[in-house]
Amino acid sequence: MKLATLLYRLTLAAGLMLSVGTQAGAQQLEKVRFGFAQTAVSPILINFIVPQYLGYFKDEGLDVELVTLGTNAAVLASVAQNRVEFGVGVPSFQLPVVAKGEQLPAINYFEYTYPFKWAVAVKPDSSVQSLKDLKGKTIGVSSLGVTDFPIGKALMRLSGLDPEKDVQWLAVGEGVTAGQALQRGSIDALVYFDTGFGQIESVGLKMRYLPLPANLPKVGGLYISASKEFLDTRKKTAVGFARAIAKGSLFVQQNPDAAAYIFIKQYPEAAPRGKSLSQQIEAVRIPVTKRAPLFTHYDKAVTDLGRISASEWQDEIDFLGLDGKIKDPSALFTNALIDDINKFDRQKVSEQAKNFKIPTE
């Protein structure tokens, strides 16, 4: 055999072996999907996005895809039909389903955002001074299929209004689009969540927030949910996924500027256009800093990340007017995996956040 031919064959064989080795390495990561009730990725998912960039998911052997599903109903259906392994768990949507006698296809096992995150805003010069003043008015929500709507109706009930008769509801879209609907007078008030209002504020739109009822119950927590079968048979995957979120949550709290930069790098199409990097970071940081405090429990005695309080679920039932229709919500959530999820070095994550350097422009 000629030397040139031999070298060619050896090179080809080495290339094939490298290709196989690379494929084998890639196959070591388990592909999983997280479905959420939004139409686009936004800073609301910052503690999911940071783990993508920093490799926290990869450290757990996971390749995670964030899947926009639009509504909570679509999320629940996707979990039930195994189109996604994980989905956002929203009590204000799940509990009315259970109250109708239906069985949820998912169990909530990690609380990644604690209550309360909603507010009601009006234009700065609006004559409306309280929730009661909204009688006969039109209230906007991002969509009738997401949590804003039932939360808005519950807030009306707490203020003494009938949400079905005393006000009108209008779906106005997400983010800045919702703020523009308020500014041009298409709606008299907007019910929205913290990071959504942050996006509106980041483009300079001005709003005034109405006082919320006193002693507001602890409602509005967001959870990672999965089917019972998945939690039973793929416990390691479920733990690893939530652990990466826990790490991401701590990182965001320690360095929101770095988290904003990471969001821009991961999803540049979602960053403000025509702005410098520092201006983009500032714009994204506004909603990020609104959400970050909610990543840890409101009861400072609870140090575990993601631990679920049973009292929240009873508050949700009362808040939604479902008292007597759901006797025991304990079957809808579990803390069985929380200890394992919290087995990581918090100091290491904090140091990583502290030492993260944002490139200069």
Secondary structure by P-SEA (a helix, b strand, c coil): ccaaaaaaaaaaaaaaaaaaaaaaaaacbbbbbbbcccccccccaaaaaaaaaaccccccccbbbbbbcccaaaaaaaaaaccccbbbbbaaaaaaaaaaccccccccccccccccccccccccccccccccccccbbbbccccccaaaaaaaaaaaaacccccccbbbbbbccaaaaaaaaaaccccbbbbcaaaaaaaaaabbbbbbccccccccccbbbbbccccccccccaaaaaaaaaaaaaaaaaaaacaaaaaaaaaaaccccccccccaaaaaaaaaaaaaacccccccccccccccccccaaaaaaaaaaacccccccccccccccccccccccccaaaaaaaaaacccccc
